[in-house]
Amino acid sequence: MSASNASTALQKPPPISERGKSTLREICPICHDRARVRSSTMVTPTVRDLHIQCMNVDCGATWKSQMQVVYLLSPSAIENPDIDIPMAPAGVPRKTYLPPGEEAPDPRQIPMFET
């Protein structure tokens, strides 16, 4: 990785409003309808304040939430000595992915050849 790529990888991301539509979906705690993140502010590198608005026009609630990185499921390939995020405890299930083009074996399939 070049020096310019390394420096851009560690830069603070732009605010949600500058990146386009948010994909984080929230539910209103009052009416249980859809809600959207209107803005977010970085508190620390692992904590963000979220300002959320209910999409139900009859409710219209707005509130502040926090989102925090609790632990890593997989280590980052980029080293950053300023950030210390612990790895997940051993018992936490992790999603595994097969290489492209491969499918998971069907447990109902009878093997054709003895192995």
Buried (B, 14 or more C-beta within 10 A) or exposed (E): EEEEEEEEEEEEEEEBEEEEEBEEEBEBEEBEBEBBBEEBEEEEBEEBEBBBBBEBEEBEBEBEBEEEEEEEEEEEEEEEEEEEEEEEEEEEEEEEEEEEEEEEEEEEEEEEEEE
